[in-house]
Amino acid sequence: MDLSRRLEIKHIDKFDGTNYQQWKHGLLMELELVELLDIVEGYEQCPDEMFADDANFEDENNYPIPKNIGALKEWRKNCIARAMIYHTNDKERQKGE
């Protein structure tokens, strides 16, 4: 995923309740460019935590650390996609009312 492009959403007109098709078209193209469209459409999902049986996967407080921690951190893409959608809406739609 090209993280340098993920913040380039200023060129997408904010959704104001009247321009849905234009907003959707611009947002979907940008999500596809930064490899986030599969997440938004539900094709890519968060991996399940997988724990090892040995103590090598515990932190300093003896809490278990998932052995697939890298894959779980990569799932931050979900948050990036949600932020892109949120920030391309006007203030009224950001309120969620």
C-alpha positions as CSV (number, residue, x, y, z in Angstrom):
1,M,0.0,0.0,0.0
2,D,1.4,3.4,-1.0
3,L,1.0,5.3,2.3
4,S,2.2,8.5,0.8
5,R,-0.9,8.7,-1.3
6,R,-3.4,7.9,1.5
7,L,-3.7,11.5,2.6
8,E,-4.3,13.0,-0.8
9,I,-8.1,13.4,-0.5
10,K,-8.4,17.1,-0.7
11,H,-9.2,16.9,-4.4
12,I,-12.3,14.8,-3.6
13,D,-15.4,17.0,-3.2
14,K,-16.8,16.5,0.3
15,F,-20.2,14.7,0.4
16,D,-22.8,17.3,1.3
17,G,-25.9,15.3,0.9
18,T,-26.5,16.3,-2.7
19,N,-23.5,15.1,-4.6
20,Y,-23.4,11.4,-3.8
21,Q,-22.5,10.0,-7.2
22,Q,-19.6,12.4,-7.7
23,W,-18.3,11.8,-4.2
24,K,-18.7,8.0,-4.4
25,H,-16.9,7.9,-7.7
26,G,-13.9,10.0,-6.5
27,L,-13.6,8.2,-3.2
28,L,-13.8,4.7,-4.7
29,M,-11.1,5.5,-7.2
30,E,-8.8,6.9,-4.4
31,L,-9.5,3.8,-2.2
32,E,-8.5,1.5,-5.1
33,L,-5.3,3.5,-5.8
34,V,-4.1,3.0,-2.2
35,E,-5.3,-0.6,-2.1
36,L,-8.1,-0.1,0.4
37,L,-11.1,-0.9,-1.7
38,D,-11.2,-4.6,-0.7
39,I,-11.4,-3.6,2.9
40,V,-14.3,-1.2,2.4
41,E,-16.2,-3.7,0.3
42,G,-15.6,-6.4,2.9
43,Y,-13.4,-8.8,0.9
44,E,-10.4,-8.3,3.2
45,Q,-11.0,-8.8,6.9
46,C,-9.1,-8.5,10.1
47,P,-7.0,-11.6,10.8
48,D,-7.8,-13.6,13.9
49,E,-5.3,-13.4,16.8
50,M,-3.1,-16.5,16.9
51,F,-1.3,-17.3,20.1
52,A,1.6,-19.6,20.6
53,D,1.9,-22.0,23.5
54,D,5.4,-21.0,24.6
55,A,6.4,-18.1,26.8
56,N,8.5,-16.4,24.1
57,F,5.4,-14.6,23.0
58,E,4.7,-12.8,26.2
59,D,5.5,-9.2,27.0
60,E,7.2,-7.8,30.1
61,N,3.9,-8.1,32.0
62,N,3.3,-11.7,31.0
63,Y,0.5,-10.8,28.7
64,P,0.3,-13.0,25.6
65,I,1.4,-11.4,22.4
66,P,-0.2,-12.8,19.2
67,K,2.3,-14.6,17.1
68,N,0.8,-12.8,14.0
69,I,1.2,-9.4,15.5
70,G,2.6,-8.1,12.2
71,A,-0.6,-9.0,10.4
72,L,-2.7,-7.4,13.1
73,K,-0.7,-4.2,12.8
74,E,-1.1,-4.3,9.1
75,W,-4.9,-4.2,9.7
76,R,-4.5,-0.5,10.5
77,K,-5.5,-0.2,6.8
78,N,-9.1,-0.4,8.1
79,C,-8.6,2.7,10.2
80,I,-7.0,4.5,7.2
81,A,-10.0,3.7,5.0
82,R,-12.5,4.8,7.6
83,A,-10.6,8.1,8.1
84,M,-10.6,8.7,4.3
85,I,-14.4,8.2,4.2
86,Y,-14.9,10.4,7.3
87,H,-12.8,13.3,6.0
88,T,-14.5,13.4,2.7
89,N,-17.8,14.2,4.3
90,D,-19.0,17.7,5.3
91,K,-19.4,18.6,8.9
92,E,-23.1,17.6,9.0
93,R,-22.4,14.1,7.8
94,Q,-19.4,13.8,10.1
95,K,-21.7,14.2,13.1
96,G,-23.4,11.0,12.2
97,E,-26.9,12.2,12.9
